[in-house]
Amino acid sequence: MAAMGEDIRERTDALDAAGNTTAAIGKGFAIGSAALVSLALFGAYVVQADITVADSSILDPEVRTITAVTFECLTDPPHNRNHVSTEPA
């Protein structure tokens, strides 16, 4: 666009800004939608599992253990885990 006039640059800059704004709005909708879906899925899980506030207190050692083990299983790749054999020695 070296041979184009200044008015062309102004138009392309305006179009670029409009495209960036549209992309940011779309990303905001995607993030909001993902948050809403995760909240709905967690709510459905709590209802189906019949979990009460008393059952899910993070102060309860059993809940902390289950939460830690679940988080480790979800975040640690299988090839990094120390598998314990269930076969008799």
Number of C-alpha atoms within 10 A of each C-alpha: 7 6 5 8 9 10 9 11 13 11 11 11 12 12 12 12 12 12 12 12 12 12 12 12 12 12 12 12 12 12 12 12 12 12 12 12 12 12 12 12 12 12 13 12 12 14 11 9 9 9 12 10 8 8 11 14 12 13 8 11 10 13 14 14 12 11 14 12 12 11 11 12 12 10 9 10 9 10 7 7 10 7 8 6 7 6 5 4 4
